[in-house]
Amino acid sequence: MSARNTRTTIGIAFVLALSLPATASALTAEVARACEAAVAKAFPPRQVGNPAAGSAKGSAKDQREYFNKCVTNNGKVDDVPPDSKSSK
């Protein structure tokens, strides 16, 4: 009987754990759009056939970090692009 009680208790605990609301807030579409626009402004994409369009500044890692910083600030980032900041 104790094995049955144990399984029942584990089952109830599992169901209760699944029914609890998530504590982390989800990324909203508005924040994602704002951050994607900020990344495109800070790191303009290149255009095929137009060497003056876009830039080679920043790696994919830099862009990801900039996007994540934007998301943590709810879509608000510094107006200064990450490349123009002085490096220490």
C-alpha positions as CSV (number, residue, x, y, z in Angstrom):
1,M,0.0,0.0,0.0
2,S,2.8,2.5,0.7
3,A,4.1,2.2,-2.9
4,R,0.6,3.1,-4.2
5,N,0.4,6.1,-1.9
6,T,3.8,7.2,-3.0
7,R,2.8,7.0,-6.7
8,T,-0.4,8.9,-6.0
9,T,1.5,11.6,-4.1
10,I,4.0,11.9,-6.9
11,G,1.3,12.1,-9.5
12,I,-0.6,14.8,-7.6
13,A,2.6,16.8,-7.1
14,F,3.4,16.5,-10.8
15,V,-0.1,17.8,-11.8
16,L,0.2,20.7,-9.3
17,A,3.6,21.6,-10.6
18,L,2.3,21.8,-14.2
19,S,-0.7,23.9,-13.2
20,L,1.4,26.6,-11.6
21,P,1.9,29.8,-13.7
22,A,5.3,30.5,-15.1
23,T,7.2,33.1,-13.2
24,A,9.2,34.4,-16.1
25,S,7.5,36.9,-18.4
26,A,7.3,35.9,-22.1
27,L,8.7,37.9,-24.9
28,T,5.8,39.9,-26.4
29,A,5.5,40.5,-30.1
30,E,5.7,44.3,-29.6
31,V,9.0,44.0,-27.7
32,A,10.4,41.6,-30.3
33,R,9.5,44.0,-33.1
34,A,10.9,47.0,-31.4
35,C,14.2,45.2,-30.6
36,E,14.5,43.8,-34.1
37,A,14.1,47.3,-35.5
38,A,16.7,48.6,-33.1
39,V,19.1,45.8,-34.1
40,A,18.5,46.6,-37.8
41,K,19.2,50.3,-37.1
42,A,22.3,49.7,-35.1
43,F,23.6,46.9,-37.5
44,P,22.2,47.8,-40.9
45,P,21.9,44.7,-43.2
46,R,23.9,44.6,-46.4
47,Q,22.2,44.8,-49.7
48,V,23.4,42.7,-52.7
49,G,24.7,44.9,-55.5
50,N,25.0,48.0,-53.3
51,P,28.3,48.3,-51.6
52,A,27.3,51.5,-49.8
53,A,24.3,49.9,-48.1
54,G,24.7,48.3,-44.7
55,S,27.9,47.8,-42.8
56,A,30.3,45.2,-41.7
57,K,30.2,46.3,-38.1
58,G,29.4,43.9,-35.4
59,S,29.4,40.1,-35.4
60,A,26.4,37.9,-35.0
61,K,27.3,37.6,-31.3
62,D,27.3,41.5,-31.0
63,Q,23.8,41.6,-32.6
64,R,22.5,38.9,-30.3
65,E,23.8,40.7,-27.2
66,Y,22.3,43.9,-28.4
67,F,18.9,42.2,-29.0
68,N,19.0,40.5,-25.6
69,K,19.9,43.9,-23.9
70,C,16.9,45.4,-25.7
71,V,14.6,42.6,-24.5
72,T,15.7,42.9,-20.9
73,N,15.0,46.6,-21.1
74,N,11.5,46.0,-22.6
75,G,12.3,47.3,-26.0
76,K,14.3,50.3,-25.0
77,V,18.0,50.6,-25.8
78,D,20.6,53.3,-25.8
79,D,20.4,55.6,-28.8
80,V,24.1,55.2,-29.2
81,P,25.0,52.2,-31.5
82,P,27.3,49.7,-29.8
83,D,30.2,50.4,-32.2
84,S,30.5,54.1,-31.5
85,K,31.0,53.6,-27.8
86,S,34.6,53.9,-26.6
87,S,36.3,50.6,-25.7
88,K,38.3,50.3,-22.6
